[in-house]
Amino acid sequence: MNFIKRAFLSMKQRKVKSIILLCIFFIVTNLVLAGFAIQNASQKASELAREKLGADVTLQHDIEKSMNGGMMEVSPFPDKKTIDKLAKSPYVKDHNVTTPSIGEADGFTAIKDEDSEDEDSEDNNSQMMGIPGDLSIDGVRNSNLTASFKDGKSKIIDGKAITPDVKNKKVTLIEKRLAEKNNLKVGDKIKWKSREGKKMEYEIIGIYETDEQPPNMEGMPDLAIMNPANKLYVPYDSLTDAEISNAVFYLKNPRYIEEFKKEAKKTDIDFDKFKLDAHDKLYQQMSGPIENIASISKMVIYVVSIAGAVILGLIITLSVKERRKEIGILLSIGEKKWKMIGQLMVEILCIALLAFGLSFITGEKVSQKIGDNLLANEIATTEEETTSSPEMIIDPTQQQTADPIDQIDIRITEGDLGKVGGIGIIIALLSTIIPALSILRLKPKNILLKDE
């Protein structure tokens, strides 16, 4: 009789054991499929989080590492040559440089707080706090790449922006309110005194309008320099007395962030005092829980695969031992050993294929349910840890917060099915061949004698 036909007859006669094997295979394939699906969904969610935060990497002082005995050691910022070298990286699309400075209006009047009863009070406040000026001056490589212009809070309403085309030139952008109060227009020149007392004269090449509001100083005196209407943008090269505070590199794709950081490590930048920040804290807040469940799902794949193979192997070993008489008789009448192994493999593979088919129908719902529960538990754990041990903020730039990803959209892909199918076949083959060989290595007579 054909060994394939015998395999189907055997499954029919041993319905209970076939159902048990089917249930085990079904559970194993569902859990392994869920593991792969959750990993893929977690990776996609992490990529979306990174894309949401953007592909910009900021080179700036690492305040936490620079703290020495409560005092911050300020190191000179990397020179322009180093920044230009990084900007030429194949991963970089564009870059910007910021050089902050302070100035005191000379020949025109800065915008004062509208709620202040005494217009001179802000000047007195600035003097009391040791701030030598009422103008905030940002030296930039490209004003269009500053956060305010990129976010749409500021926009050019007349003239043009600061771009690399005007580097080293004494030109400036001023805010609409400052221009209107002093009857200034594009083409006019304005003067101010630098914090070193040096007189500066710049030509207005553009007027912008901003929706930004002064920061909440919580009872501190109102300062003209904190008013967004008193912010001027100039080419950073033109501020010879000011030092670069940060450089922002806009990458071609968020997935290049780690590669760019590795490339930056090869420069002479001292990363004990500086850091490349790609919104890393926010990214960890957003993707931390989902990366944890990806790790859990990976562990589930290994544990379930190994445990499933062991359990199936034990069941099939017991089943083969019970069928010694059948195997011994078939071998004694001339049946080949490979056909006996083939019969056992056909039985297991048929059950495995049926379980795989059922998993294909239920896998997505099961995976979604498991993923939702794991993610909910991880978010709850993260919130509990954050509440019980709040982190001390040293760097004010790290005060931003982001909600963690609380939803995961799981989809079963062809790749997932292929991986699960491969693991299922390997489990089926190993759990069949190993116990079968332990009996088939004996001669038919010895098999029958052992059965007695």
Kinemage of the C-alpha trace (Angstrom):
@kinemage 1
@onewidth
@group {chain A} dominant
@subgroup {mainchain}
@vectorlist {calphas} color= white
{ca met a 1} P 0.000 0.000 0.000
{ca asn a 2} L 1.248 3.502 -0.769
{ca phe a 3} L 2.777 5.137 2.331
{ca ile a 4} L 0.863 8.388 1.679
{ca lys a 5} L -2.444 6.499 1.716
{ca arg a 6} L -1.390 4.761 4.931
{ca ala a 7} L -0.651 8.175 6.467
{ca phe a 8} L -4.218 9.394 5.836
{ca leu a 9} L -5.716 6.140 7.155
{ca ser a 10} L -3.529 6.401 10.265
{ca met a 11} L -4.700 9.967 10.978
{ca lys a 12} L -8.303 8.865 10.557
{ca gln a 13} L -7.844 5.984 13.014
{ca arg a 14} L -6.045 8.155 15.565
{ca lys a 15} L -8.437 11.107 15.627
{ca val a 16} L -7.842 12.122 19.249
{ca lys a 17} L -4.049 12.280 18.885
{ca ser a 18} L -4.396 14.089 15.562
{ca ile a 19} L -6.633 16.705 17.188
{ca ile a 20} L -4.153 17.139 20.070
{ca leu a 21} L -1.294 17.637 17.616
{ca leu a 22} L -3.454 20.060 15.600
{ca cys a 23} L -4.197 22.141 18.727
{ca ile a 24} L -0.515 22.301 19.696
{ca phe a 25} L 0.538 23.271 16.176
{ca phe a 26} L -2.256 25.859 16.047
{ca ile a 27} L -1.128 27.486 19.304
{ca val a 28} L 2.537 27.456 18.269
{ca thr a 29} L 1.898 28.941 14.812
{ca asn a 30} L -0.416 31.639 16.217
{ca leu a 31} L 2.092 32.742 18.852
{ca val a 32} L 5.061 32.684 16.493
{ca leu a 33} L 3.037 34.541 13.855
{ca ala a 34} L 2.037 37.106 16.487
{ca gly a 35} L 5.698 37.525 17.448
{ca phe a 36} L 6.795 38.311 13.882
{ca ala a 37} L 3.762 40.547 13.212
{ca ile a 38} L 4.289 42.557 16.417
{ca gln a 39} L 7.981 43.024 15.595
{ca asn a 40} L 7.149 44.380 12.125
{ca ala a 41} L 4.392 46.646 13.461
{ca ser a 42} L 6.700 47.943 16.222
{ca gln a 43} L 9.416 48.755 13.712
{ca lys a 44} L 6.963 50.644 11.502
{ca ala a 45} L 5.575 52.561 14.489
{ca ser a 46} L 9.105 53.506 15.594
{ca glu a 47} L 9.931 54.698 12.079
{ca leu a 48} L 6.766 56.824 12.026
{ca ala a 49} L 7.710 58.315 15.401
{ca arg a 50} L 11.151 59.189 14.083
{ca glu a 51} L 9.659 60.725 10.936
{ca lys a 52} L 7.235 62.740 13.076
{ca leu a 53} L 10.129 64.167 15.098
{ca gly a 54} L 12.016 64.964 11.908
{ca ala a 55} L 15.407 64.148 10.473
{ca asp a 56} L 17.328 67.017 12.068
{ca val a 57} L 20.326 66.415 14.331
{ca thr a 58} L 21.618 69.220 16.556
{ca leu a 59} L 25.250 69.546 17.602
{ca gln a 60} L 25.289 71.374 20.936
{ca his a 61} L 26.926 71.503 24.353
{ca asp a 62} L 26.130 68.516 26.554
{ca ile a 63} L 25.140 70.367 29.714
{ca glu a 64} L 24.818 67.226 31.842
{ca lys a 65} L 28.342 66.035 30.991
{ca ser a 66} L 29.771 69.548 31.348
{ca met a 67} L 28.596 69.897 34.947
{ca asn a 68} L 31.591 69.645 37.281
{ca gly a 69} L 30.856 70.030 40.956
{ca gly a 70} L 27.729 72.042 40.208
{ca met a 71} L 29.584 74.387 37.847
{ca met a 72} L 29.304 74.096 34.083
{ca glu a 73} L 32.513 74.042 32.098
{ca val a 74} L 31.859 75.766 28.759
{ca ser a 75} L 34.155 74.539 25.998
{ca pro a 76} L 34.741 76.378 22.710
{ca phe a 77} L 32.327 75.222 20.038
{ca pro a 78} L 33.806 73.188 17.132
{ca asp a 79} L 35.150 75.495 14.454
{ca lys a 80} L 33.463 76.277 11.154
{ca lys a 81} L 35.779 73.888 9.315
{ca thr a 82} L 34.535 70.928 11.372
{ca ile a 83} L 30.911 71.941 10.890
{ca asp a 84} L 31.405 72.290 7.133
{ca lys a 85} L 33.017 68.837 7.056
{ca leu a 86} L 29.969 67.302 8.736
{ca ala a 87} L 27.665 69.252 6.423
{ca lys a 88} L 29.309 67.562 3.420
{ca ser a 89} L 28.259 64.124 4.657
{ca pro a 90} L 26.253 62.145 2.063
{ca tyr a 91} L 23.489 61.823 4.662
{ca val a 92} L 23.031 65.609 5.041
{ca lys a 93} L 20.572 67.555 2.899
{ca asp a 94} L 21.167 71.004 4.461
{ca his a 95} L 22.406 72.558 7.663
{ca asn a 96} L 22.066 75.687 9.757
{ca val a 97} L 24.247 77.418 12.319
{ca thr a 98} L 23.132 79.677 15.179
{ca thr a 99} L 25.242 82.395 16.782
{ca pro a 100} L 23.288 84.238 19.497
{ca ser a 101} L 24.207 87.745 20.545
{ca ile a 102} L 22.827 90.786 22.340
{ca gly a 103} L 22.615 94.400 21.137
{ca glu a 104} L 21.438 97.792 22.340
{ca ala a 105} L 19.361 99.835 19.908
{ca asp a 106} L 21.206 102.926 18.654
{ca gly a 107} L 19.153 105.567 16.846
{ca phe a 108} L 15.880 103.637 17.039
{ca thr a 109} L 13.616 102.352 19.816
{ca ala a 110} L 13.088 98.717 20.805
{ca ile a 111} L 9.551 97.434 21.478
{ca lys a 112} L 8.563 97.779 25.142
{ca asp a 113} L 6.023 95.736 27.070
{ca glu a 114} L 2.521 97.097 26.336
{ca asp a 115} L 1.419 96.430 29.914
{ca ser a 116} L 4.309 98.341 31.442
{ca glu a 117} L 3.279 101.657 33.042
{ca asp a 118} L 6.760 103.094 32.743
{ca glu a 119} L 8.542 102.603 29.408
{ca asp a 120} L 11.885 103.086 31.150
{ca ser a 121} L 11.156 100.305 33.642
{ca glu a 122} L 12.320 97.606 31.231
{ca asp a 123} L 15.628 99.375 30.705
{ca asn a 124} L 16.045 99.567 34.485
{ca asn a 125} L 15.166 95.887 34.801
{ca ser a 126} L 17.754 94.970 32.162
{ca gln a 127} L 20.435 97.001 33.966
{ca met a 128} L 19.513 95.457 37.325
{ca met a 129} L 19.852 91.952 35.833
{ca gly a 130} L 23.131 92.793 34.118
{ca ile a 131} L 21.808 92.403 30.556
{ca pro a 132} L 23.573 94.975 28.331
{ca gly a 133} L 20.952 95.415 25.652
{ca asp a 134} L 17.384 95.290 24.458
{ca leu a 135} L 17.841 93.409 21.162
{ca ser a 136} L 18.133 89.670 20.713
{ca ile a 137} L 20.324 88.982 17.682
{ca asp a 138} L 20.475 85.551 16.079
{ca gly a 139} L 23.280 84.933 13.660
{ca val a 140} L 22.111 82.191 11.296
{ca arg a 141} L 23.241 80.558 8.084
{ca asn a 142} L 19.679 80.329 6.771
{ca ser a 143} L 16.756 82.003 8.554
{ca asn a 144} L 14.266 79.751 6.720
{ca leu a 145} L 15.692 76.768 8.624
{ca thr a 146} L 15.203 78.255 12.099
{ca ala a 147} L 12.510 76.635 14.238
{ca ser a 148} L 10.232 79.693 14.151
{ca phe a 149} L 10.177 79.912 10.345
{ca lys a 150} L 9.989 76.123 9.834
{ca asp a 151} L 7.028 75.869 12.218
{ca gly a 152} L 5.210 78.704 10.462
{ca lys a 153} L 5.244 81.005 13.493
{ca ser a 154} L 7.307 83.529 11.561
{ca lys a 155} L 7.153 84.492 7.899
{ca ile a 156} L 8.753 87.054 5.566
{ca ile a 157} L 6.286 89.781 4.562
{ca asp a 158} L 8.712 92.051 2.706
{ca gly a 159} L 12.168 91.615 1.223
{ca lys a 160} L 14.081 88.336 1.473
{ca ala a 161} L 15.447 85.924 4.056
{ca ile a 162} L 18.964 85.390 5.366
{ca thr a 163} L 20.524 82.694 3.161
{ca pro a 164} L 24.061 81.451 2.405
{ca asp a 165} L 24.075 83.927 -0.518
{ca val a 166} L 24.488 86.840 1.910
{ca lys a 167} L 27.149 85.299 4.162
{ca asn a 168} L 29.592 87.749 5.741
{ca lys a 169} L 27.403 90.689 4.655
{ca lys a 170} L 26.098 93.271 7.140
{ca val a 171} L 22.413 92.638 6.478
{ca thr a 172} L 19.515 91.899 8.803
{ca leu a 173} L 15.868 90.810 9.143
{ca ile a 174} L 13.701 92.807 11.559
{ca glu a 175} L 10.216 92.183 12.913
{ca lys a 176} L 7.151 94.021 11.557
{ca arg a 177} L 6.307 95.811 14.862
{ca leu a 178} L 9.852 97.074 15.277
{ca ala a 179} L 9.836 98.354 11.682
{ca glu a 180} L 6.475 100.107 12.042
{ca lys a 181} L 7.382 101.780 15.330
{ca asn a 182} L 10.577 103.229 13.867
{ca asn a 183} L 9.313 103.812 10.295
{ca leu a 184} L 11.912 101.413 8.926
{ca lys a 185} L 11.708 99.666 5.573
{ca val a 186} L 13.732 97.327 3.384
{ca gly a 187} L 16.908 99.088 2.262
{ca asp a 188} L 17.236 101.245 5.413
{ca lys a 189} L 20.158 100.864 7.762
{ca ile a 190} L 20.010 100.396 11.524
{ca lys a 191} L 22.656 100.613 14.203
{ca trp a 192} L 23.170 98.949 17.544
{ca lys a 193} L 25.880 98.507 20.122
{ca ser a 194} L 27.231 95.014 20.724
{ca arg a 195} L 27.700 93.722 24.261
{ca glu a 196} L 31.389 94.608 23.894
{ca gly a 197} L 30.376 98.221 23.125
{ca lys a 198} L 31.237 97.959 19.434
{ca lys a 199} L 28.972 99.951 17.066
{ca met a 200} L 27.316 97.815 14.381
{ca glu a 201} L 25.546 99.021 11.231
{ca tyr a 202} L 23.410 96.650 9.154
{ca glu a 203} L 21.147 97.021 6.127
{ca ile a 204} L 17.577 95.734 6.362
{ca ile a 205} L 16.985 93.177 3.596
{ca gly a 206} L 13.730 91.773 4.928
{ca ile a 207} L 10.859 92.313 7.341
{ca tyr a 208} L 9.172 89.343 9.000
{ca glu a 209} L 6.074 88.856 11.130
{ca thr a 210} L 5.956 86.468 14.068
{ca asp a 211} L 3.249 84.923 16.255
{ca glu a 212} L 5.719 83.964 18.965
{ca gln a 213} L 5.004 85.169 22.496
{ca pro a 214} L 7.460 86.244 25.204
{ca pro a 215} L 8.360 83.399 27.585
{ca asn a 216} L 6.571 83.212 30.915
{ca met a 217} L 9.148 84.442 33.427
{ca glu a 218} L 6.935 83.600 36.442
{ca gly a 219} L 7.027 86.938 38.267
{ca met a 220} L 10.405 87.989 36.892
{ca pro a 221} L 10.704 91.535 35.470
{ca asp a 222} L 9.661 92.068 31.847
{ca leu a 223} L 12.663 92.518 29.576
{ca ala a 224} L 12.643 94.045 26.100
{ca ile a 225} L 15.246 91.529 24.969
{ca met a 226} L 12.776 88.695 25.641
{ca asn a 227} L 10.148 90.240 23.373
{ca pro a 228} L 10.070 88.371 19.994
{ca ala a 229} L 9.484 91.726 18.247
{ca asn a 230} L 13.031 92.724 19.197
{ca lys a 231} L 14.695 89.722 17.576
{ca leu a 232} L 16.981 90.415 14.604
{ca tyr a 233} L 18.379 87.792 12.227
{ca val a 234} L 21.787 88.354 10.638
{ca pro a 235} L 24.341 86.148 8.798
{ca tyr a 236} L 26.256 84.246 11.490
{ca asp a 237} L 29.596 84.988 9.785
{ca ser a 238} L 29.035 88.715 10.323
{ca leu a 239} L 29.052 88.405 14.133
{ca thr a 240} L 32.793 88.141 14.650
{ca asp a 241} L 32.517 88.755 18.396
{ca ala a 242} L 29.981 85.967 19.025
{ca glu a 243} L 30.487 82.210 19.273
{ca ile a 244} L 28.422 79.510 17.574
{ca ser a 245} L 25.998 77.895 20.047
{ca asn a 246} L 24.682 75.037 17.927
{ca ala a 247} L 24.609 73.579 14.447
{ca val a 248} L 21.613 71.710 13.025
{ca phe a 249} L 22.043 69.123 10.285
{ca tyr a 250} L 18.967 68.204 8.244
{ca leu a 251} L 19.333 64.648 6.992
{ca lys a 252} L 17.862 63.220 3.809
{ca asn a 253} L 15.979 60.559 5.764
{ca pro a 254} L 15.434 59.821 9.488
{ca arg a 255} L 16.852 56.321 9.021
{ca tyr a 256} L 20.294 57.889 8.444
{ca ile a 257} L 20.485 59.334 11.966
{ca glu a 258} L 22.597 56.573 13.520
{ca glu a 259} L 24.906 56.399 10.495
{ca phe a 260} L 25.430 60.166 10.662
{ca lys a 261} L 26.236 59.987 14.367
{ca lys a 262} L 28.826 57.272 13.712
{ca glu a 263} L 30.378 59.434 11.009
{ca ala a 264} L 30.510 62.411 13.393
{ca lys a 265} L 32.379 60.300 15.970
{ca lys a 266} L 35.285 60.121 13.506
{ca thr a 267} L 35.829 63.902 13.691
{ca asp a 268} L 37.845 65.682 16.381
{ca ile a 269} L 34.687 66.823 18.219
{ca asp a 270} L 34.921 66.107 21.956
{ca phe a 271} L 31.737 64.150 22.647
{ca asp a 272} L 32.444 64.255 26.362
{ca lys a 273} L 31.424 67.907 26.165
{ca phe a 274} L 29.197 68.001 23.084
{ca lys a 275} L 26.352 65.851 21.850
{ca leu a 276} L 24.396 65.156 18.699
{ca asp a 277} L 20.742 65.313 19.653
{ca ala a 278} L 18.100 63.962 17.281
{ca his a 279} L 15.233 64.547 19.725
{ca asp a 280} L 16.489 61.363 21.381
{ca lys a 281} L 14.646 61.899 24.688
{ca leu a 282} L 11.361 62.550 22.915
{ca tyr a 283} L 11.945 59.557 20.667
{ca gln a 284} L 12.537 57.326 23.689
{ca gln a 285} L 9.380 58.660 25.350
{ca met a 286} L 7.369 57.914 22.221
{ca ser a 287} L 8.855 54.590 21.164
{ca gly a 288} L 10.119 53.152 24.474
{ca pro a 289} L 7.027 51.008 25.257
{ca ile a 290} L 6.672 49.763 21.688
{ca glu a 291} L 10.354 48.813 21.490
{ca asn a 292} L 9.913 46.856 24.718
{ca ile a 293} L 7.072 44.785 23.290
{ca ala a 294} L 9.183 44.162 20.170
{ca ser a 295} L 11.845 42.656 22.452
{ca ile a 296} L 9.214 40.592 24.248
{ca ser a 297} L 7.786 39.317 20.956
{ca lys a 298} L 11.270 38.295 19.827
{ca met a 299} L 11.717 36.278 23.015
{ca val a 300} L 8.280 34.720 22.506
{ca ile a 301} L 9.321 33.452 19.053
{ca tyr a 302} L 12.341 31.631 20.482
{ca val a 303} L 10.601 30.253 23.579
{ca val a 304} L 7.462 29.091 21.776
{ca ser a 305} L 9.409 27.546 18.880
{ca ile a 306} L 11.691 25.571 21.188
{ca ala a 307} L 8.906 24.597 23.606
{ca gly a 308} L 6.615 23.613 20.724
{ca ala a 309} L 9.299 21.444 19.158
{ca val a 310} L 9.997 19.717 22.484
{ca ile a 311} L 6.311 19.078 23.256
{ca leu a 312} L 5.558 17.802 19.757
{ca gly a 313} L 8.686 15.652 19.846
{ca leu a 314} L 7.607 14.022 23.104
{ca ile a 315} L 4.077 13.348 21.829
{ca ile a 316} L 5.337 11.915 18.541
{ca thr a 317} L 7.947 9.819 20.394
{ca leu a 318} L 5.201 8.247 22.510
{ca ser a 319} L 3.070 7.761 19.416
{ca val a 320} L 5.901 6.056 17.529
{ca lys a 321} L 6.601 3.753 20.463
{ca glu a 322} L 2.945 2.731 20.538
{ca arg a 323} L 3.190 1.862 16.844
{ca arg a 324} L 6.222 -0.420 17.133
{ca lys a 325} L 4.233 -3.476 16.157
{ca glu a 326} L 2.869 -1.763 13.043
{ca ile a 327} L 6.320 -0.507 12.085
{ca gly a 328} L 7.955 -3.896 12.765
{ca ile a 329} L 5.411 -5.797 10.645
{ca leu a 330} L 5.702 -3.372 7.728
{ca leu a 331} L 9.493 -3.519 7.797
{ca ser a 332} L 9.480 -7.318 8.057
{ca ile a 333} L 7.362 -7.667 4.878
{ca gly a 334} L 9.812 -5.524 2.959
{ca glu a 335} L 8.692 -1.913 3.438
{ca lys a 336} L 11.598 0.486 3.165
{ca lys a 337} L 12.618 2.565 6.186
{ca trp a 338} L 12.521 5.848 4.279
{ca lys a 339} L 8.892 5.142 3.390
{ca met a 340} L 8.091 4.590 7.065
{ca ile a 341} L 9.694 7.921 7.892
{ca gly a 342} L 7.831 9.414 4.921
{ca gln a 343} L 4.516 8.129 6.296
{ca leu a 344} L 5.152 9.717 9.703
{ca met a 345} L 6.241 12.976 8.084
{ca val a 346} L 3.151 13.116 5.858
{ca glu a 347} L 0.943 12.678 8.927
{ca ile a 348} L 2.644 15.525 10.801
{ca leu a 349} L 2.920 17.826 7.784
{ca cys a 350} L -0.796 17.438 6.990
{ca ile a 351} L -1.661 18.418 10.562
{ca ala a 352} L 0.870 21.283 10.430
{ca leu a 353} L -0.578 22.604 7.146
{ca leu a 354} L -4.124 22.500 8.560
{ca ala a 355} L -2.967 24.373 11.683
{ca phe a 356} L -1.126 26.895 9.503
{ca gly a 357} L -4.269 27.478 7.436
{ca leu a 358} L -6.333 28.097 10.563
{ca ser a 359} L -3.637 30.444 11.897
{ca phe a 360} L -3.758 32.406 8.658
{ca ile a 361} L -7.463 33.088 9.367
{ca thr a 362} L -7.130 33.903 13.076
{ca gly a 363} L -3.523 35.175 13.224
{ca glu a 364} L -4.161 38.880 12.621
{ca lys a 365} L -6.875 39.161 15.277
{ca val a 366} L -4.858 37.151 17.792
{ca ser a 367} L -1.728 39.216 17.055
{ca gln a 368} L -3.637 42.501 17.420
{ca lys a 369} L -5.101 41.407 20.743
{ca ile a 370} L -1.737 40.295 22.103
{ca gly a 371} L -0.040 43.459 20.837
{ca asp a 372} L -2.672 45.756 22.389
{ca asn a 373} L -2.418 44.036 25.784
{ca leu a 374} L 1.388 44.078 25.795
{ca leu a 375} L 1.499 47.746 24.779
{ca ala a 376} L -1.078 48.763 27.413
{ca asn a 377} L 0.944 46.982 30.121
{ca glu a 378} L 4.207 48.589 28.980
{ca ile a 379} L 2.686 52.090 28.950
{ca ala a 380} L 1.244 51.572 32.435
{ca thr a 381} L 4.634 50.344 33.701
{ca thr a 382} L 6.462 53.289 32.104
{ca glu a 383} L 4.046 55.823 33.616
{ca glu a 384} L 4.379 54.203 37.034
{ca glu a 385} L 8.183 54.323 36.862
{ca thr a 386} L 8.129 57.965 35.730
{ca thr a 387} L 5.796 58.932 38.575
{ca ser a 388} L 7.762 57.094 41.246
{ca ser a 389} L 11.185 58.393 40.149
{ca pro a 390} L 10.918 61.766 38.369
{ca glu a 391} L 14.043 62.705 36.421
{ca met a 392} L 15.933 65.834 37.402
{ca ile a 393} L 16.136 68.192 34.416
{ca ile a 394} L 19.547 69.796 34.032
{ca asp a 395} L 19.346 70.741 30.369
{ca pro a 396} L 16.357 73.073 29.750
{ca thr a 397} L 16.233 71.908 26.128
{ca gln a 398} L 15.143 68.496 27.403
{ca gln a 399} L 11.975 69.762 29.114
{ca gln a 400} L 9.866 68.860 26.104
{ca thr a 401} L 7.629 65.858 26.536
{ca ala a 402} L 5.883 63.536 24.112
{ca asp a 403} L 3.114 61.024 24.605
{ca pro a 404} L 4.194 57.413 24.053
{ca ile a 405} L 2.795 55.520 21.087
{ca asp a 406} L -0.360 53.932 22.501
{ca gln a 407} L -1.660 52.215 19.375
{ca ile a 408} L -0.191 49.531 17.175
{ca asp a 409} L -1.603 48.501 13.822
{ca ile a 410} L -0.711 44.870 13.186
{ca arg a 411} L -0.884 43.401 9.702
{ca ile a 412} L 0.168 39.897 8.676
{ca thr a 413} L 2.529 40.068 5.711
{ca glu a 414} L 3.676 37.444 3.232
{ca gly a 415} L 7.101 37.599 4.852
{ca asp a 416} L 5.591 36.744 8.252
{ca leu a 417} L 3.721 33.782 6.768
{ca gly a 418} L 6.885 32.573 5.053
{ca lys a 419} L 8.896 32.736 8.283
{ca val a 420} L 6.196 30.946 10.297
{ca gly a 421} L 5.794 28.322 7.574
{ca gly a 422} L 9.554 27.678 7.589
{ca ile a 423} L 9.681 27.371 11.382
{ca gly a 424} L 6.616 25.081 11.324
{ca ile a 425} L 8.200 22.744 8.755
{ca ile a 426} L 11.465 22.603 10.711
{ca ile a 427} L 9.575 21.793 13.935
{ca ala a 428} L 7.516 19.128 12.158
{ca leu a 429} L 10.569 17.493 10.575
{ca leu a 430} L 12.714 17.501 13.716
{ca ser a 431} L 9.900 16.277 15.977
{ca thr a 432} L 9.237 13.401 13.537
{ca ile a 433} L 12.660 12.300 12.295
{ca ile a 434} L 14.480 12.213 15.646
{ca pro a 435} L 12.034 9.859 17.480
{ca ala a 436} L 11.472 7.769 14.332
{ca leu a 437} L 15.191 7.139 13.872
{ca ser a 438} L 15.465 5.867 17.441
{ca ile a 439} L 13.236 2.916 16.448
{ca leu a 440} L 14.001 2.504 12.762
{ca arg a 441} L 17.710 2.026 13.489
{ca leu a 442} L 16.714 -1.387 14.921
{ca lys a 443} L 16.063 -4.508 12.835
{ca pro a 444} L 12.392 -5.554 12.313
{ca lys a 445} L 12.855 -8.608 14.577
{ca asn a 446} L 14.237 -6.495 17.447
{ca ile a 447} L 11.385 -3.995 17.030
{ca leu a 448} L 8.780 -6.764 17.337
{ca leu a 449} L 10.580 -8.382 20.275
{ca lys a 450} L 10.697 -5.030 22.147
{ca asp a 451} L 7.010 -4.573 21.513
{ca glu a 452} L 6.344 -7.890 23.255
